[in-house]
Amino acid sequence: MGAARFEITPDLRLTNWITHKAYSEILEPIFVRAVVMAQNTERVALVSWELLYPMEGAVAKVRREIARETGIATSNILVTATHNHSAPWSPVLGDPLTKAEKKVLESFLNDPRYPAWAQQVIDLSAKAVKEADLARKPASLSIGRAYIGDVVFNRRPIKTDGSVHGLATPVDPYALPRGLRFAPTDPIATVFVARGLDQAPISALFHMACHPVSVYPSYSGISCDWPGTVSVALQRELGGEAIFFQGCAGDIVPAQRGVPARDSMARTITDRILAAAKVAHPLDLNDNFRVLSRTVQAPVTEAARQDTGRDHFSAEVQVITCGPMAIVALPGEPLIGLATAIRQASPFPHTIVLGYSNGYGTQYVGMPGDKARGGYEMGSRNLGTDACGQLLVDAAIELLNLNRD
């Protein structure tokens, strides 16, 4: 394994896609982070952007650039985003957008500084993978798990009739009013610690499911939000590179918001991941190192069809396995129910499920029945039919079983 990172903080004069004005300041820089894993002749690159989404056009382009620079097969490249709202939208390169999305992004995409920044993200992603590949050395991998359920909140609490009462910023995330029931979260942060044979640190890959919206929307500058803050702290304490992989966080938000709350949340997550890293269990990584993917043709709603002129959106599901470990990558913004269904059916004991990976897909996506329960996530930002979530889950489970065989 090998890892690397490069800064992708834009010029402050770049248009903020939320405020449609220039960014006010930089609270922290943002990065592209990469890790390359290899076994025998098989190499896999994992790329994480501290941005909002990886759109399909940008994913295709960065995969081509990485393949040209390193020889890693495009099918063996995963491009994911932390879903950081306090940063630019990811590069948009000919991707189909709804009329509402085009309106939101118009000022950002028409900014004369945008093309150069977008190309910089592509170029530095390829450079990060190339450096990570050159830095590869024999490594061991260990897994640890930490409880973080007290810092996350499902913003879709359930009313007495079974429908959803949207609650993105609860007054008290630990006590619900009006007889509401808590909706499920994934209370676990997983960390994979990679060390050289001399025990020198290489990388810490950590995963959990929660929107990076601690400083959004009250702060109009550029920030890495809590994932970047935790990454920096883990790098300082553990050494090597720390890389965050976002889970299925479509309905999961921080329990509390604001910069002080972000800092407190980041300290809690960091401390618990460090504790988990101390007791991390070595993984027996045998020769079962495989990458499979499948593109699901996800049917869209009638409103989305009229808006975009498309009957289906392509949605790539990618599965990477090695020994008892599996990484499942889903596009768009999946709700936590998809991750739960995949983990429960996975034949791999250490399965993590990523959202915001390899494309935009149908944007928000839930399990069958979620649309009927309502809520913001199942509204106009949910471009697929009620069947889409199950299609992604089924594809992921099939690929996991194929990789196991």
Helices and strands as residue ranges (DSSP letters): E 2-7, E 31-39, E 42-49, H 56-70, G 74-76, E 77-81, H 99-109, H 114-134, E 139-147, G 149-151, E 152-154, E 188-196, E 201-208, H 225-238, E 241-246, E 252-254, H 259-278, E 281-282, E 289-299, H 302-308, E 312-322, E 325-329, E 333-334, H 336-345, E 350-354, E 364-365, H 370-373, G 376-378, H 388-404
